């Protein structure tokens, strides 16, 4: 049971790590975007070529359009909801496993109680038989002693 819970915990941790890696990748892309923008901005300060400026503007528009699709709040919220759902599912599974274990324990307890009652009944029967055999032996011993006593006379 303990290892099962530990496995569930490991599974949850692995899923959360995967979500964290996805967020890191998105963050890296955004950092690259920021770096590209700074590079373009720096080169725009060098107005030696008007052509370069137009080219850089087109790149900025393309990058802006590309990265505007990333709504970080939505992505983070989605990842957090996924993590919460994973944890809820795993916790429910663990609670179900614990409940099943308690049910098994109750079943074993009932079975053990029945065995105990049955063994107590058997002990009572065997005690009665032992008492009967003992009284028969005592009776036979008295008869044998009586016969031996008559023989000796």
C-alpha positions, -999 to 999 in steps of 0.1 A, spaced: 0 0 0 28 24 10 47 17 -23 14 22 -43 10 56 -27 46 64 -33 42 54 -70 12 77 -73 32 105 -57 60 99 -82 36 99 -111 21 132 -100 56 147 -95 66 136 -130 35 151 -146 42 184 -127 78 184 -139 66 179 -175 43 209 -171 71 229 -157 94 220 -186 67 231 -210 64 265 -192 102 268 -194 102 262 -231 76 289 -236 97 312 -214 128 304 -234 109 313 -267 97 345 -252 133 354 -240 145 347 -276 118 370 -289 129 397 -265 165 392 -276 155 394 -312 136 426 -305 166 442 -287 189 432 -316 165 447 -341 161 478 -319 199 482 -316 203 478 -354 175 503 -360 195 529 -341 220 525 -369 200 543 -397 227 539 -423 205 518 -445 168 525 -450 164 491 -466 176 474 -434 150 494 -414 122 481 -436 135 446 -434 138 448 -396 103 462 -393 89 433 -413 108 409 -390 94 427 -360 59 425 -373 63 388 -381 78 380 -347 51 401 -329 24 383 -348 40 349 -340 45 356 -303 12 374 -297 -4 340 -301 12 331 -268 -10 344 -241 11 335 -210 -17 339 -185 -39 315 -204 -11 290 -208 -1 292 -171 -37 290 -160 -42 259 -183 -10 243 -169 -21 250 -133 -55 235 -140 -39 204 -155 -17 200 -125 -46 204 -101 -66 178 -121 -37 154 -121 -33 159 -83 -71 155 -77 -72 123 -99 -42 108 -81 -55 117 -46 -89 101 -55 -71 70 -66 -51 69 -34 -82 75 -13 -100 47 -32 -70 24 -26 -71 33 11 -108 27 13 -104 -7 -5 -77 -16 20 -100 -8 49 -127 -29 34 -102 -58 30 -91 -53 66 -128 -54 78 -134 -86 57 -103 -102 72 -114 -91 107 -148 -107 102 -132 -139 89 -108 -140 119 -137 -134 143 -155 -164 127 -124 -185 130 -120 -175 166 -156 -183 175 -153 -217 157 -120 -225 175 -136 -215 208 -165 -239 201 -140 -267 191 -121 -260 224 -153 -264 243 -161 -297 226 -126 -310 231 -127 -299 268 -160 -318 272 -145 -349 255 -113 -346 277 -134 -344 308 -155 -374 297 -124 -395 289 -108 -384 322 -139 -395 342 -140 -428 322 -104 -434 330 -110 -426 367 -140 -450 367 -119 -477 350 -90 -472 374 -114 -477 403 -128 -508 388 -94 -522 380 -82 -513 416 -113 -530 430 -106 -562 409 -69 -562 418 -78 -557 455 -102 -588 453 -75 -608 435 -49 -600 462 -72 -612 489 
